[in-house]
Every structure is written in C-alpha cells, then in structure tokens.
Amino acid sequence: MPDKYEEPESSVWDEEDDIEIVPVIPEEPVIFFGKEINAVLFEMLAGIIIFGFICQITVIWFISDTLGFSLGLWLGIIIAIGYAIHMWWSIEQYLYMGAYAAGMARKHMMFRYMIVAIVLVFVAATAIVQFLAVVLGILGIKAGAFIQPFIQKIIRSGKINE
C-alpha cells in the first residue's frame, strides 16, 4: 500500500519551553456520523463495541439475571467509550502545551477516575444492574486497546473499505 503522507519535517527546538517539538505524521481521519475523528480512536471504539458483543453473546448463557447483566454490561461499555473519547480529547488539548501539560494530564485523568468511581459506587449502592457486569464493560477500554491493532490491519488491508 503506497504511503499517502510525506516524511515529517525535521524537529524544531522550542526555546520558551526548552523542549524539542517533533512533527508527527497524522492518521487519516475517519468520517463517523458526519464528523471527522481520529482513525485510532475509531478503531479503539470499534474494539470496545466488539468486546461488548462478545461478552454479551458468551456470558449471557451462564447467568440467571440476563436483563441486569445486559444493562450493566452496556452501561460499562458506554462508560468505556466515554473514557476513550475523553482521553483522546484531553490528549489533543495538552499535546503542545509545554510545561503545563503534565498538570493538565493529571487533572483530566483524575476526572475520568472520579466518574468511573461515582458510577461504580452508585451501581453498588443501588444494585439496579449487576456490579460485575459494569466492571466487565468498563474493562472494555483495555480490550479495545488490545484489539485496535488487529482492527487497523483489517481496515488497512482493504477488507472493510472495499
């Protein structure tokens, strides 16, 4: 497959922040529901959703409370999708911030952790849905990260795009 992008320009030294800025070859964006998003984010979201379907299909046969499990699993998957989108958005925000980037990264990471903790405490306290199903769905972010390279290979090989 021919490379669509040119080699990046040489790095530039930022005197003000005392850092080296290295240009990156951007991924070709994906059009998703009429909006351009990063290709890696799209592939990761696809991996999270695939993980959700695999869990739904395999685990549903072994439990008695199928509705509670399904609602909990998909609540966790939605949280994992929101987590991935917020992570991508926050990285885009502080990628070139310089000295303030580390503080902003910690602040955004703590925000994501707090949302997950609040949801888990709420689910544990109310028992509306199965707690472990929500945890399994939230772990979809890890599965999406592991599945992403395989989805990228499938998409780049042209099996899906054609």
C-alpha angles and dihedrals in degrees: 000000000000117000111251095196132069124233112276120257117257119280122275126218113228105214095191097057095025093232137123115243112209116192116234128213102239122227114247106261121244122227106230118176089339095308128104114237134172113277093228091052090050092050091048092050089050089052092051091051092046088051089051092053092047091051092045094051098043104037099039091076094059102051134072100212098061096163094050091047095047094047091046093047094050092044087056092046090052090050090049090051091049090047092053093046092048091047091052092046094048093048089052089051099053102027093107100023096111116201095009095055097088093053092047091048091055092046093051092044091053090049091055092046091049092052091050091046093049092050093047093049091048092050092046092048098046101033090207090141132015111283096212091050089057090049090049090051093049089052085062087089088066092046090048090053091051094045095045097085091052092049089048091053092049093049094044093048088063098242093123102030096055 
